[in-house]
Amino acid sequence: MAESKHVVLPITGMTCANCVASVERNIKKEKGINSAIVNLSSERATVVYDPTLVKLPIILQRVERAGYGVATGEADLFVQGMSDDNDARRLEKALSAQEGVLNSSVIYSAEKAKVTYIPTIISQQDLRKIIKQAGFQAVETGDSAVDAEAQAREAEINYQKKMLIIGLIFTIPLFIFSMGLDLGLIKIDMHSNWPKWVMFALATPVQFYVGRQYYIGAYKSLRNGSANMDVLVAMGSSAAYLYSIPIVLGLLPGHVYFETAAVIITLIKLGKYLEAKAKGRTSEAIKKLINLRATTARVIRDGKEIEIPTDEVTIGDYVLVRPGEKVPVDGVVIEGKSTIDESMLTGESMPVDKKPGDIVIGATLNKVGLIRFEATKVGKETALAQIIKLVEEAQGSKAPIQKLVDKISSVFVPIVIGIAVVTFLVWFFAVPPVADAEISQFTRALIKMIAVLVIACPCAMGLATPTAVMVGTGLGAEHGILFKSSEALERAGKLDVVVLDKTGTITRGQPAVTDILVKNFPAGEEEILRLAASVEKGSEHPLGEAILTEANQRGLLLSDPQGFQAQVGSGVTAEVDGKRIAVGNLRMAKEMNWQIDELQTDIQKLQDEAKTVMLVAIGDVVYGCIAVADMIKSGSKEAIDALKAMNLTTVMITGDNLQTANAVAQQVHLDQIIAEVLPADKIEKVKQLQKDGAVVAMVGDGINDAPALAQADVGMAIGTGTDVAMASAPVVLMGGDLNGVPKAIRLSRLTLSTIKQNLFWAFIYNILLIPAAAMGYLNPMLAAGAMAFSSVFVVTNSLRLRRKKLTVH
């Protein structure tokens, strides 16, 4: 079976949840489509398909047949190095063969390539690389960093604005003129027909030019066997407009309703314009991430320092970064020391020290020193590019709550049309006419029916969930919290229990020296440490490395050990500066018959604190001990306190013995401990908690956590951990400490609350106002205004999330 392909298509022209259903249904009709998920807020379709059964152009045709478009970009590239027209044809063929390229034209005489492409599939940087691979050189004639999708969206907003302005130019004078006549402010002959012709002339451009989009959308929607918002608007405004024409022509007596038709279309156009502007702000977090990228890089090539676009940096390049400059790509420091501000990616405010051998991440800010590093990840492989991809995928996914909304939306418009027809019939046949009424029974019934058609708003329901998810995932990314799906974002708000791995999650995962005790040794603790570290120079044991690290950090001058010997499970011995030095545990003390009575009380106290004690002996006399422990990470205690403040049960899971586990638990105030668990058994412990009815989060960082992360209802991987852990977890915390866990859960709860508020508004609006319109309490113009602003309210409410604080007090 062929490997499935995954593409993201930027869709244009969608207005409501029915549009989403229509695009999804049309794409899924094609054989070979595995899944199609369309997001109204981000206006993107995520399609997974079998390339042996269906090709991308067929999918694009399906979108267009549904009545919608795909946003495209145009690249104008100046191409150097073509020898003749055959080169131009060869390049054209190479460009056209790329997925995401819709059309390419290469003109040899002008040395120009014009390419139409889908920006979510292929970028201008990719196009330049293809030209380079074909043996030519591409020089941009426009802005190389242009966001083609953003341009297409901006063009759509500008079109809506233009239509709105034209609508207002005709509708405002029409409305004032009509009201003036109705209120007797404009005096005319009662039998004169010219005012009706004036209103007809003002209303017609609004109906068929400004409202053209609704007619086209309604036609395409009905052609595809569904009904969307466009159908309601077209029916409602057309009923008022078409009813008025026979009156203008003198075929029927009565009042014309041209102003009603024009106001309906213009108000809804105003609402759509404001909604489009507000929707653009929901994706600001992604734009901020994209704007973090450095545009240029200084690399060493052929022994010279040159400045090139970041996209041209290749793996293995040596890159120079001066103080105050951004790191252009990911890499490993090979020369120099500095501190780097990684807050834009991790959410951590403190700069991180970097030295040779340390990893640097693209888009972070170099603060003080000059560093040279080797590029290890470029282009789409950098951490920033992966973060952007993760956030975009999360924003394009559907939360479980959205699936229920989609089902309701699919039958919403037909039900509204049914209610509108029943409203007309009831008012025409069942409700008795009013004596001396200014309007006929038919006109009265028609107005009530129009009000029902235009008050109904499927848009608010369709936008309720995706706009909140977009803002929530974006806010998370700004704080170093990456949700891989909207399902994870929703589920994290329903947690009962948070299971925390000990090593590398609550603790640093690296042993460090905590205490040095000296007995009867005038040279003091630094000399004891220096002698012990000198012996450990020959050791590879983690405890030995901790002692060596502490000595190096204190700047102690170490000696080379002679005759180094390691006794497995006990300790090490060597000759240092002519003295026989031994560093070992209590087992070595017993084997060597060392006298440790004076240190016994201190040793017991350190062991009770879950610290490993290493005795230091010169000859056969013990002069001191060094305690080593896996230190609690800064922020772990505060994070666990915050989780408890959120009424969550905190559980630590570890392979360590119960004494060590208890010592750690006491320091950070955990509710429950599960100790002496083998890596393979962690998943069973998570399953047991789930069987007890808890919604469980698992937080870890290592490979042995991966199965448990996948089993938990919500897996959270600490970002300093391994790639496997990240791949298994639907939530990635880019910061190295636990503070991201309560922030992620609070963000989820806030997002879930916003979604519920939005859905309540969307449903209660329709539940209350559709019957009100049917009973005659709303005229069509007020109904159109209410409908237009209901979706604006939902989007604006979602945007309020951006101002929320994620810190839990």
N, C-alpha and C positions, 0 to 999 in steps of 0.2 A: 504493500500500500504506500502511495506517495505521501511525502511529508506535507502536512497542511501549511498553507501560507496565511499570514496575519497582516491585514492592511487597515489603516485608519483613513477614512475619507471625510473631508470637510464638506458638509452638506449645506446648501443655501436654500432659502425659501420656506423653511418650516415655521409654522406659527403656533401649533398646538399639539397636544398629545396624540390626536388622531393622525397628524402628519407623521409623527414618529412611527405609529403602528403601520401606516401605509407604506413608508419606506422599508421597514423591516419585513413586512409581508411580501412586498414585491421582490426584494433581494432573495428571500428564502424560497421563492418559487423556482429559482434556477437550480438545476441539478448540480450537486457538487458543493453547495453551500453548507458548511457545518454549523455556523452560527452567525447571527447578525444582530448586533445591539446598537441602538441609536439613542443618543443623548440629546434632549432638546436644549438644555442649557449650554452645553459646549458646542452644540450643532455639529456633532461628529458621529460617524457610523464606524463601528469596529466590526470587521468582517473576517471570519476564518473560513477558508475554502480549500478545496482540493484542486491544485493547478492542472491536474491531468483531465479534469472534467469541465472546468470553467475557467475562463480567462478574465483578467481585469476589465477590458473594454466591455465585455458582456454585462459585468456587474454595474458599470457606469451607465450603460444603456437602460438597465433596470431602474436605476435611480431617476434617470431622466423620464422614463415612461411613467413613473409614479407622479411626475409633475414637479420634480425638484432638480436642483443643479448641484454640481460639485465645484467648489472654489478652486481656481487654478492660478498659477503664477506664470509670468513671462520673463525669460532671461535673454538679454541681448549681450552676446559675448563676442569680443574681437579676437579672432583666431589667427595666430601667427604660425608660419611653417608649412602652409599648404603649397605644393608645387604646381598642381594643376586641378582641373575640374574633377578628375578621378578621386583625388584626395578629399575633395568636398563631399562627393557621393559616399565615399567610404566612412567619413566622419558622421554624415547624416544617418547612415545605416546603423552605426555604432550607438548613436544617441537614441534613435527610434527603438532600438532593441531593449532599452532599459525600462524596467517596470516603473510606472509613474510618469513616463514621458508620453504625452498625448500627441504631440506634433513637433517635428524639428525641420528646420530649413537652413541649409548652409549655402551661402553665396560666395563662390571663390573670388570673383572680381572685387567684391566689397570686403573680403576677408571677415565675414560676419556670420555668426550662428544665432538663429532665433529659435528658442525652445519654449513650448508650452508644456507645463508640468503640474503635477499635483504635489503641493508643498509638504504634505504630511507623509509622503512616500519617498520623495527624492528632493534634495536641496540643491541650490546653486553651487555649493562647494563640491557636492557629488558630481555634478555636471562637469565642473572644471577638471576633476580627477579623471573622468572618463575621456575627456579631450586630451589630457596629458598622456594617458595610457595608450591612446591611439597614435601618439607620436607628435602631437602639436602642443602649442602653448596658448592658454586662454587668458585674455586680459579683460577684466570687467569694464563695460561701458556705463554701467549704472552702479547702484549701491549693492555691493556684494553681500551685505548682511541684511538685505531686505527681507521682511517677513511677508511673504506672498499671501499667506492665509489671512493675516491681519489686514492687509490691503484690501482683499476681497470683502472681508467683513465691514471694513470702513466704507467701501464703495456702496455696500448694501444699506448701511446706516444713512449715508448721504442721499441715496435714492429715496429712502423713506422720508427724509427731511424735505427733499424737493417736492415730493408728492403732498406732504403735509402743508407746506407753504402755499402750493397751488390750491389745495383744498380750502385753506383759510381765506385766500384772496376772493374766492367765489362764495364761500359759505357764510362768512360774516355779513357782507352786504345783503345776501339773500335772507338770512335770519332776521336782521334788523328791519328790512323792508316788509317781511311777512308779519312780524310782531307789530310794526307800525300800522299795518292795515287792520289787523285783528283788534288792536286797542283803539282804533279810530284816530291815531295820531297823523296818519296820512289820509287826506281827504280826496276821494275820487268818486266819479259817477258810478253808482251801483251796477249799472248795466255795462260798464266798460270792461273789455276783455284784455286790454294791454298789460295790466299788472301780472296776469297769469302767464302771459308770454315772456315777460321779464324774468319771472321766477323759473320758468322752463329753461330759458337761455342760461341763467346762472347755475341751475342744478345739473344740466346735462354734462358739462365737462367734468364735474365732480363724480357723477354717476359712472361715466364710461371711460374717463381718463385716469382720475385718481383711484376710482374703484375697480379699474381693469384687473388688477392683481387678484381681487376676490373672485371675479368671474372665471378667470383662467384656473385658479386654484380649485374652485368648486367643480368646474368641468373635469379636471384631471382626477380629482378625488372621487367623483361619481363614476367616472370611467373605470376606476380601479375597484369599484364595488364597496366604497366606504363613503363616509360623510364627515367633514371636518368643520372647523370654525368658519372657513370661507363660505361653505354652503349656507350657514345660518345668516351671515352678513349679507350675502348676495340675495337670499330669499327675502330677508327683512327689508333691505333698502329698495329692492326691485318692486316689492309689493306696493310700497308707498309711491314710488316714482311712476310705475305703470298704471296704477289706479288714477293718478292725476292727469294723465294724457287725454283720456276721453273727455274729461271736464274742460281742459284747455280748448279742445276741438269743438266744444259745445254739444257733445253727444250725451253727456250726463250733467245734471245739475250738482251743485255742492262746492265744497272747499277743496283746494288743491293741497297736497302734502309733499311738495317738492323740498321744502326746507327740512322736513323730517328725514327724507332720504339722504340729503346732503350732510346734515348734522351727524347722522348715524355713521356714515363713511368717514367723515373728517375726524370725529371724536375717536373712533377706533384706530384710525391712522395715527393720531396723536399718542394714544396708548401704546401702539406698537413701536413707535419711534422712541418713546421714553423707556419702554421695556428693553429694546435693543441696546440703548445707551447703558442701562443698568446691567444688563447681561454681560456687556463688555468688561465691566468692573469686576465681575465674579472670577475672571481668569487673570487678574492682576498679579497674583502670586507666581503664576507660571512665567509671566513676562518679566517679573523681578529676577527670577532664577536665570532666565535666558540672558538678561542684561548683566549678570554677574561675570560672564565670560570675558576673559582678556581678548582683545582683538589682535594684538601682535605679540611676538615672542622674539627674544634675542638668542640666537643659537650660534654655536661654534662649528663652522664648516670650512674645511681646507685650512684650518689654523686661523681663520678670520672670524671676527664677531660680526654677524649680520642680523638685521631685523626683518622678519618675515611675518605674513599673516599666520595666526595661530593654527588655522586649518592645514597649513603646509608643514607643520612640525611632524616628523616621523618618529616611530619607536627607535630608540637608540641615539637620538640627537642629544647633544650636551646643551643644556639651556641655562642661561644666566638670568638671575633675578636680583635686581638692586632694591635697597630699602624703599618702601612706599609703593612698590610695583606689585601687580597681581601675578600669581603663579599661573602660567598659561595652560599647562596640561599636568597630568599626574606623573609622578616619577619618584626616584630615590636620590637623596642628597649624596653627592660624592665629594664635595669640598665646601668648606665654610660652615659657620654657625649663625643661627638667627632665631627669632621668635616669630611665629606666624599666627595671624588672626584667622581662626577657622569658624567664627561665629555664624557666618552667613550660611554654612552648611550644617553645622552641628548644633547650633543654638547656644553653644558654650561661650560665655563672655571672656574667659581668661585666655590670653594668647598661649600657644604651645611652643616649647623649645624644640628646635630642630638641629641635628648634628649629622655628620656623615653616617649613612646607613638608614636614616629615618625616611619615612614616606611623606611626600608632600602631595597635596590635592589641588588640582586646577581650580581657579577662581578664588582661592584664598589669598589673603593679603600679607605680603612680607613686610615685617615691621622695622627691624633694625639692621640686620647684617646682610652682606652680599653672599649669596649661595650659588653653587653650580650643581645641577642635578641631571641625571639621565632620564629621558622621557620613557616611561613604561606603558602608558595608556594615552591614546590620542583619539580625537574625533568622537564617535559614538560610544567608545569604550570608557571614557573618563567617568569619574564618580558623578560629576555634575550632570553629564548627559544621561547617565543611568537614573539619577534622581528625577530629572525632568520626565523621562520616559515612564517611570513608576507613577508619578503624580498624574500624568496625562491618562494612563491606563486606568487608574483609580477613578478619575473624573468621568471616564467613558463607560465605566461599568454601572450595572443597575443594582441598587439596594433592594433587599427582599421586599421592603414595604412598597417599592415602586411597582412591583409586579401586580399587586392588587389594584393600584391606581390605574395601570394600563388596561386591566380587564374592565373597570368601570368606564374609562374613557372610550373604549371601543364601542360601547352601546349608548354612550351619553347623547351624541348628536341625534341619532334616530329617535331616541326617547323624547328629546326636546321637540323635534319636528312633530311627533305624535301628539305631545301636549299642546303645541301651537294649533294644530288642526282641531283638536277637541275644544280648545278655547274658542276658536272661531265659530264652531258649530253650536256651542252652548250659548254664546252671546247673540248669535243670529237667530237661533230657533227657540231657545228656552227662556232667555231673559226678556221680559216684556219691554217694549219700547217706552222711552220717557216722553211724556206729553210735551209738545212745543220744543222738542229737541232740535238743535241746530244742524245735527248730522243725522244721516239715515242709519237704519239698523245695520245695513251691510258695512257702512263706513266704520261704525262703532266696533263691530266684530273684527274688522280688518286691523284696526289700530291696536286692539288688545292682542291679536295674533302676532303682529309685528313686534310689540313689546316683549312677548315671550321669546321670540326668535333671537332678538338682539341682547337680551339680558343674560342668557345662558353663556357661561364662560368655561369651556374645556381647557383654555390656556393656563389658568391658575392652577388647575389640578396637575397638568403636565409639567409645570415648572416647580411645583412645591418641593419635590425631593431633589432633582438634579442640581438646582441652584444652591441649595444648602450643602450638598455633597461637594460641589466645586469650591465653595468658599471654605468649607471645613478642611478639605484635603490641602488646599492652598495655604491656609493658616498653619496647619500641621507642618508643612514643608518649611515654612519660615522659622519654625521652632525646632527643626531637626527631627521631626516625627513624620515618617513616610507610611501612609496607608496604601497597600497595594490594591485594595478593592473597596468599593463602597459598602460591601457586605461586612468587611472587617470593621469599618468605621461605625456601622450601625450596631454590630454585635458587642463591641467594646464597651458600649454604654449600658449593657445589661449584665455585666460581670458580677459574680458573688465572691469568687476566690481568686487570689493572685499567687501563683506558685513561682518561687524564685530559686534559681540555681545558686549555689553558694560561690564556688570558685569562678572568679572572673566577672561575676554579676554583682553580688553583694560585696565580695572582697576583690582585691586587685588582681588576684591570680598569679602574683609574683611575690615569693617570700622576701621579707625585708627584715633587717636588724631592728629590734624594738628596744632591747635593754642590754647593757654591758655592766656586769658586776665584778668588782675586784676585791680580793682578800689578801692582805699582807704582801702587797706588791707596790713598792714605792714609785716605780716608773709610771703607774697610772693606767687608765682604761685605754688610752690611744696606743700605748705600747703593746698591751694585750691584744688589741684589735690588729695592730700591724703584724705581730708574730703569727696570729691565727690566719690572717689574710695571705701572708707569705706562703704558709703551708698550703692553703687552698688554691694557690696559683696552679697547682698541678691537678686539681679536682674538677670534675664536670658535674658534680652533684648540685641540685638547685640551692641547697642550704649553704654550700660552699660559695656558690656564685653570689648569694645574698651578702655574705661576709666580705667577699672581695669588692662588691659594689659599694658597700658602706665605707670601706677603707679608701677606695678611689675617690669617692665623693668628699671625704675629709682631706684629700690631698696627701695621704701618707706615702712615704717612700718605702716601697716593698723590696724585700730581698729575694733572691732566687733560692728555692728549696733544693736541698741535696738529699738523695736517697729517699725519695717520696714513696710511701706505701699506703695503699688503701685497704682497710679491713671492712669487707662488705657488711653492712648493717650495724657497724660500730663507729667508725671514724677514720681519720687519716693521721699519718705521722711523717715527719721529715726533719732534716737538720737545717736550722736557720741561724746564720751568724754564729756557727759553732755550737749551738745549743740544740738538744733533741726536744722538739715541740710536738705535742699531740693535741688534736682537736677531735673530740668524740662525745658520744652520748652516754647515758647511765650504764648501758651494757658494757661499753669500753671501760668505764670506771670500775665496774665489778671485775672484769677480766684482768685489769691491771692493778687491782687492789689499791685504788686511790682513796685517800681519806677526804671525804666531802662533808663531814658533819657540820662544819661552820656554814656551809652553803645550803644545807638541806632544806631549811625553812624557806629560803628565797626560791630555791628550785621548785618546791611544791606550789608556792604562790604563782610562779610563772606558768607552770603546767596547768593550774586551775584556770588560767586565762587563755588556754588553748595555744600556748607558745611552746615551740620546740627548743629545748635547752642544749647547747653545745658547751662542754667543759674544755678549758684550755689548761694544759699541764706543761710545765718546763721540767724536763727530767721525769721524776715520779711525783712531783708536787703540783697540785691543782691550785692555780693562783686567781682563777676567775671563771666566769661563764658568760656566754653570749646567747641571748634569746632571739630566736627568729620566728616570725609568724607571717601568715598571709593577711596583710592589713585590710581593714575595712575601708572601702572606697569612700572618699569624701562625698557627702550627699546621700549615702545609702540610708542612714538613720532618718534624715529629714524626709526622704521619699517614702519610707515605710510608715512613718508617722502620718504623712499626708494620705496614704492609702487607707490607714485605719480611720482617719477623720472622714473618709468618704464611705464609711461603713463596709469596708471590704475586709475579708479574712486573709491574712498574710501567712503563707506557708513556705518554709525553706526546705529544699530537697538537696541532699548531698551524699557523696560516697564516704565522707569522713566518719570517724567514730562519734558516738553520742556525746562524749565529753567535749570534744572540739566544737561540735554543732551547738551544744548548749551555751558554750562560752560566746560564740558569735551571736546567737539568738538573744542573749541577755544584753549585749551591747546595742543591738538595733531594735529591740522590743518586738520580736516576732510573735505571732499568735500560736504557731504550730511548727513542729520540726519533724521531718522524715529523714532519718540518718541511715548510714551504712547501706545505701542503695546503689546497686551496680548500674552502670550507664544504660544497659539494655532494659532494666526494670523501671526506669523513670516513666516510661510510657504507661506501664500498668498502674502506677500510682496516680497518674493523671486520670486514667480511665475510671479508677475507683472513686475519685472525687466526683466525676461526672455521673457515675451510677447513683451516687448519693443525692443527685438532683442539683448540683452546683453548676453554674456557668463559669468555666475555668479559663484563666489566662496563664500561659507559661512564659516566663522570662528567662532567657539564657543567652549564651554567647558561643558555646563550643560545638564541635561536630557531634559529641555524644548527646547534645540537647536536641538535635535536629528531629528525631522521631517524636519526642514529647512536644516540641513546638508545633509539629504538624497535627498531632492528636488533639491538642487543646482547642477549645472553642475560639480562642484568639492567641496566636503565637506572637511573641514580641522578641525580636533579636536585638541585642546591644550592638551598635554599629562598629565597635572596635573589634568585634569577633570575626569569625571566619565566613567565607562566602557561602558555605553549605548551610550554616545557620540562617543566614539572611534569605537564602532561596527557600527555606522551609517555613519561614515566618511571614504571615500577611501584614505584620507591622514591623518596621525597622526603625530603631532609635539611633540616630546618627551620633548623639553624644555618648561619651563613654561611661556615664553614670546612670543611676536609677531614676533620677528626677524626671526623665522623659515618660516613665510609666504613669504616674498620677496625671501628668499633663495630657497624655494620650487619652486616658479614660475620661478626664474632664472635657476634653475637646469632643469626644464621642458623645458624651451626655448632652453637651450644648448643641451639637449638630442634630441629635435625635429630637431634642426639645424644639428646635427651630423647624424641623420637618413636620412635627406634630402640629405646631402653631400654623404653619402654612397650609397643611391639609385641612385643619379645622376651618380656617378662613375660606379655603376654596370650596369645601363642601357646604358649610353653613350659608355661605353667600348664595350658592345655587339652590339649596333647600328652602331658604326663606324668600328669595327674590323671584324665583320662577313662579311659585304660587301667587305672590303679590302681583306680578305682572298679569297673570291669568285672571285674577279677580278684578283687574282694572285699576289698581292703585298706582301704577307707573305709566307715564307716557313714554313712547319709543325713544325720544331724545335723552331723557334721564336714564333710561335703561341702557342706552349705548354708552353713555358716560360712565355709568357704574361698571359696565362690562370692561370698558377700556382700562380702567384704573385698578381693577381687581388683580390682574396679573402683575401690574407695576408694584402693587402692595406686596405681593409674594416675593418678588425679586429683591425689593428694598429691605424686607424683613430678613431675608437671607444675608444680605450685605451687613446687617447689624452684627453678625458673628465676628466680622473682622476686628471689631473694637473690643471684643471680650478678652479678659486676662486668663491665662491658662494656669497660673500659679495657684496651688491649693493652700489655703491658710488653715 
